[in-house]
Amino acid sequence: MQQFPFIFFLGIGGIGMSALARWFKANGHQVSGYDKTETPLTQALQAEGIAVHYADAVENIPLEIRENKAQTLVVLTPAIPATSLEWAWLREQGYDIRKRSQVLGVLTEGRPTIAVAGTHGKTTTSSMVAHLLKHAGLDAGAFLGGIAVNLGSNLLLPASPNAPVVVEADEYDRSFLTLHPDVAIVTSTDADHLDIYGEQSALIDSFCQFVSQIKPGGTLLLNHTADARVAAAVPPGTRVLRYGLTAAQGADLFAGNITVEGHQFHFDYHGPQGVVKELKLAVPGFHNVENMLAAAAAAQIFGVTTSQLPEAVAAYRGVKRRFEFIVTGPDKVYVDDYAHHPREIEAFLRSLKALYPNKKLRVIFQPHLFTRTRDFAEGFSQSLSLADEVVLLDIYPARELPLPGITAEMLLANITSEAKSLQTKAQVLENVKNNPTFDILATVGAGDIDTLVPQLKNILS
């Protein structure tokens, strides 16, 4: 990529895009970009010396980009709409335009790579791998889809060009097919992104193609719930290890003696290099125990020793908006989570209820995407019914246009919680303040529901 001194990002505020922007900036490139909305993340990029503008107009593209076509690489996110004026002009002018996934494929080419795939759990698991390697004093890089609390960033810069790199392998738009990992983790193959794939079988085919690209002699760490066809698709000589909470699930990696103490989950790790007793995971959740099993096995492949695991696991502090405790008072607890798929919501709520049995739980959920709400309406209603009270916000559209008849309200009928309602953000704040008939509050969703977090924190603090 050294032939491109200038890098211009269309959609620079995306969590994955911003990690790439930071990487190019750190490696001496002149970086700039467009995004439609100013956020704390884009403000952070600007503070780091990256030029960002928010109005889609050709004249806002920096002069050095417009005057140096041959020396400019344009990086594109799939979230940019086809109507983008800047994208249209850059296409017409013949700029070298590549998707984020293509650039990630080039940057990881020739490096030892740990790629974390799955319809949920990617960000947490990849951040765990990066943390374990770094905590053990090993040189490593990472491109993450969230802000890792331990790093304070979505990027970990390696010191040497030969250091292993951890990447999220995104199945959306088949992006992960640009990667050829040494170690692949597949956390789940549940149906998702059916707007792209049409049906789950096509999604499974894509995962099969991804694992078929594991380098010779590599390893696949596969969640016990994943489709069996994925395990069969690996190249000859690839080691396949299944992982799950118990050996009874047919797992090669599994946990034993799982106990909940305060906010921590304690467990024994049964892995290829033996048993490690009494690991203490400060980020709660049975699903996070599973994620750590895979992360520990991957980290061990790259040099983390059995004796280093207990301290490294105990030091892991998670990812912003993943089971993040916002308020932990004597009367009220408030937790925020990014879950946006029925399976994720179920895992989050079951773990929350395990932490706080017999406590009244109010969940505020913002559906993400019209297509996802349409495709998994029944699953959303079922998983949300684990809460005592459910509050729904309107669907967050992201890249989509509305679909006739698809609304958040359609989920209400099949939710069996004792209380359920559709509210605006203003009503949510008012009701939390004036009607706090709950012990535990949770905000859940991948849209802009996080804008409520500081206001809810103030009310409950």
N, C-alpha and C positions, 0 to 999 in steps of 0.2 A: 504493500500500500504506500510505499515511500514515493511512488511516482505521482501521488496526489498530495501536494502541500496544503490544498484547500479542501475542507470537508463541509458540506452543507446538508443539514438534516431537515426533512419534511416530517414534522411530528416529533420534534426534539424533546418534548415534555413527557413522552411515554417512558415508563420505568426502564424498559429494555433499551430504548433508544438513548436515553440519557447516560446509561452505563457506557455505551459505545462512544458517545460524545466525549465523556471524561477520559476514556482510554486514548482516543486520538489527540486530545488536548495534552495529556501527559506525555505523549510520544512526539510532541513538537509540531503537530499540525495546527493550522489556523482553522478553528471550528466556529460555525455559526448555524442558525436554524430558525425555523418557523414553528409555532404552535398556536392553536386557536385560543387557548386560555392561559392566563398567567396563574401559576401555582407556586407553592413553596419550593417545589422541585426546580421549576424554570428560574425562579429567583436565585436559587442556590447556584445554578449553572452560570447565571449572569455574574454573580459575585466571584465565581471562579475564572472570569475573564472570557466567557463565551457569549457572543452577541446573539440575542433572541428577539424576534419581533412577533407581533400577535395579529396583524392584519394581513390577509391573503391578497397581496398585490405585488406585481412584478417589480415595481420600483423599490419595494422594501427588501428585495434580495440584495445583499451587500455588493458594493461595486466590484470588489476583488473577485467575487464569484461570477458576476456578469462579464468581466473582462478577461477571465482566465479559464475558459471552457476546458481546454485540454488538460489542465492541471487540477481540475475539480472533480471530486467524487460526490455524487448526490446519494444520500441514504434515505430510503423511503419506508414508512410504516404502512401496513395494510389499512390502518385506520384513516388514512388520508382519503377523502372522497374523490370520485372521478371528476367532480366539478371544480377541483382546485385550480385556480388561475396560475399559481406559481408552478405547479407540477406540469400543467399543459405547456407553459412557456419553455420550461427546461427540456421537455420532450421534443418540442418543435425545434429547439436549437441544437439538439443532438448530444446533450450531456450524457456522460456515463452515469446511469441511474441504476442502483441496485437495492434490493430489499435488505432489511436488517439481517435476515437469516443468511443471505448470501455473503454478506460482509463477515458475519460471525464464522461462517464456514471457512473463509479465506484466513481469518486471523488465527483459527485453531489448527489449520492445516500444518502438519509437521510437528505439532506439540502433542505430548501425552494429554489425552482429553477424557474427562469424566462428564458424561452427558446425562442429565436427569430429565426423563420424560414422564408423561402421565397426565390424565385429564384433571387431576388435582394432586397437590402435595409437592409440586416441582420446586417452588420458591423456598419453602421451608427445608426440604431435603438438600437442595443444592447449597443453601446457606450453612446447613449443618456440616456438610463435607468440607466446605471452605474453612469454616471455623476450626474443625478438628485438625486439619492440616496446618493452619497458621498457629494454633495454640501449641502444637507439637514442635514448632520451630522450623517447619519445612517450608521451602519456597514454593508458592503456588499463586495462581491468578484465578479470578472468578468474575463472571458476568451474571448478575443476579436480577431477578424480577421483583425485588422489594428491597427496602432499606434494612440491612442486617444490623441489629442493635449493637452487636459486638464490634462491627466495623464502622458503624455510623455512615454507611454508604451502600450503594448497590454494585460497587466495583472494588475488587482486590487486585492490585497491580503486582505482577510477578517481578522479581529482581533479575531473573535471567531468561533468555529466549527458550531454554530447554525445560523450564519449570512446567509442571502439569497445570492445566486450566480446567476449572469447573464451569459448566454452562447449563442453562436451562434449555432443554430441547422441546420447543413449542410445536405441538401438533396442529395448531390453527393454521390453515392455508398450507398444510404439509411442510411447514418451515423447517422442521427438524431433519428433513432429508438432505440438507446441505452438510450434515455432520457425519464424521467417521470416527466414533469414539473408541478408546481402548477399553473403557468401562462404561456400560450403560446401565442406568437404573430406570425401571418402569414401575411407577407407583400405582397406576390404575389404568384400566382401559374402558372405563364406563362410557356410555354414549354421551357425546357432547359435540358441539359445533356441527349439528346436523344441517345447518344452513350451508355449510361447505361440503359435507360428506354425503348428505342425503339419508344414509342409514348407517347403523353401527357397524355392519360388516365391512363397509368401505373404510371406516375409521380403523378397524382391526387390521385390514390390509396395509394401511399406512404404517401402523406400528410394526407390522411384520417386515416391511421394507426398511424401516429405521434400524431394527436390530440386525437385519441382514448386512448392514454396513459396519458392524463392529469389526475392528481390525483383527487380523489373524492372531490367535492365542489370547484374545480378550475375554472379558467376563460380562455376563448379564446378571444383574440382581433384579429379580422379578417378584413383585408382590403376589401373594398366594391367590388374590382375587382376580388377577389378570387372566385374560383369555389364553387357553392352552396353545392356540395356534401361534402365539408370539414366541413361546419357548422353542417351538419346532422350526422357527424361521432363521435361527442363528447360523452363522457359518460353521463348517466342520471344525472341531477343535476348540470351540468356544465353551467356556465353563458357564453353566447356568446354575444359579443358586436362588431358590425361592425363599422368601421371608414372610413372616407373619407372627402374630402374638404368641401362638402355641405350636409345639411340634405336631399336635394333632391335625393342624391345618396342612400337613404335608410340607412343612417348612424346613429348610436347611439352616436358616438363621431364625432364631426365635427368642422370646423373652420368657423369663421364669420369675416366680415370686413377685408379681406386680402388686404394689401397694400404693395407696394415695396418702401422703402425709403433708398436710397444709396445701400449698399449691403445687407441690412436687409429686412426680410419679417416680417411684423407686422400682428397679427391676434388675434381674440378672441377664446378662448378654451371653447367649450361646452362639458362638460363631466358628468359622473354620479354624481359627487359631486357639480355640479353647473357650472356657467359660470365664467371664469377668463378673464378679459378684457385686451386687448393690450399687449399680449406677444410679445417679440422682439427676433427674431431668427437671429443671426449673420451669420449662415451658410445658404446661399440662396437656393431657389428651392421650387417649389410647392410640389414636392415629399418629401422634407425634412419637410415641414409643416405637411404632412400626417404622416411621421415617428415620429415626435414629439407628435402628438396626441396620438399615441399608447404608446409611451414611457412614457408620462405623466400619462396616465391611469394606466399603470403597476406600475409606481413608487408610485402612490397614494394608490394602493392596499397594498403596503409594507410600508406605513407610511408617505410619503411626503404629506404635507398639501397643501391645496389650496393657502394659504398665502405665502408659500415658492416657489411656481412655477414661478412667474414672475422673481425673481432674479436668480433662478437656470437656467431657459431657456436662459435668457440674457447672462449668463456666459459661455454657451456651445460654444466650439470653433471647434468642428468637428473632423474629422479623416484625417490623412495624405492621400493625393491623392483622397479625396472625395470633389469635388467642391473647390479645394484648390487654392486660389489666390497667384500666384507666383510673378507677377509684376502688379502694379496698378499705372502706370504713367499717365501724362496728355494726352499723345498721343496714348499709347499702353497699353492694358490690356492683361495679360496672365494668363490663368486658366488651371489647370491640373485635370483630373478626371479618375477614375478607370473603368468607364462604359465599359462593354464588351458584352452587350445584347441589341438588338434593342430597347426594351422598356426603358432601362436605358439611352441609348443615346438620345432617343427622349425627355425624361424627363429633362435630363441635358441641351440639346440645347434649348428647349422651355423656360426653366428658365433663361438661359443665355441671350436669346433674349428679355425676359421680363425686365431684368436688363439694357440691352443696346439696346433699340429699334433704328432702322435706322442706326446701326453701322455695318460695313462690318466684317463678321466673317469667319476666316480661321480655319478649323479643320484638325488636323493631327491624323489619326486613325490607330491603329495597331490591325488587327483582332486577336482573341485569339482562338486557336484550329482549326484544319482542319474540324472536324465534326460540330462544331458550325457554322463555315462559310458556310459549305454546307447546313446545316439545315435551316439557317435563312438568306440566301443571299438576298432575296427580302426585308426582314425587315430591314437589314442593309442599303441597298441602299436607301430605303424610309426615314429612320430616318436621315441618313447623309445628305440627300438632303435639310434639314433645313438650312444648312450652305451655305454661298455664294461661298466658295471655299473648296474643299475636297482634301486632300492629303492622299494617302494610303501607308502604309508600308507593307512589306511582312508579311504573317501570322506567328504569334509566336506559335510554335508547342507545347510547354510545354511537356506533357507526351506522345504526339502522334507522330506517323510516318506519312509522307506525304501521301495524297490520290490523285490518278491520276485525273488530271483536276481541282482540287480544289486549287485556288490561290486567292490572293487579287484582281488581275486584273478582275476576273469574276464579281466583284461588280460594276465596273466602268460603264458598259453599262446602268444600270438602275438608276444611280445617276443623278439627274436633275439640280444640281448646275451649275452656269454659268462657273465655272472652276473646273477641276478635273484632277488628275494625280496620277501616281504611282511613288514613289521616294524612294531612299535609305536614311538612316539616315544622311549621309554626304550631300546629296542633300537638305534635309530638312533644315539643318543648313545654307547651302549656300544661299538658297532662302529666308529664313527669314532675313538673313543679307543684301542681295543685292536686294531683291524684296519684301519689306515690304508693299505690297498693301492690308493691312488689318488694322482694328481698334482693333479687338479682336482676340487673338490667343488661341486655345484650343488644348491640347494634350489629347488623349482619348485612353484608352485600359488597359488591365490587364497583358500584357506581360512584356517586358523589355523596353518599351517606356519611362519609368521613367528615364532611363539613359540619355535621352536628356534634361531633365528638367534643371539641373544646367547650361548646355551650352546655352540653349535658354534664360535662365534668364540673363546670362552674356551679350548676344547679345542685349537683349531688355533693359537692365539696363544702 
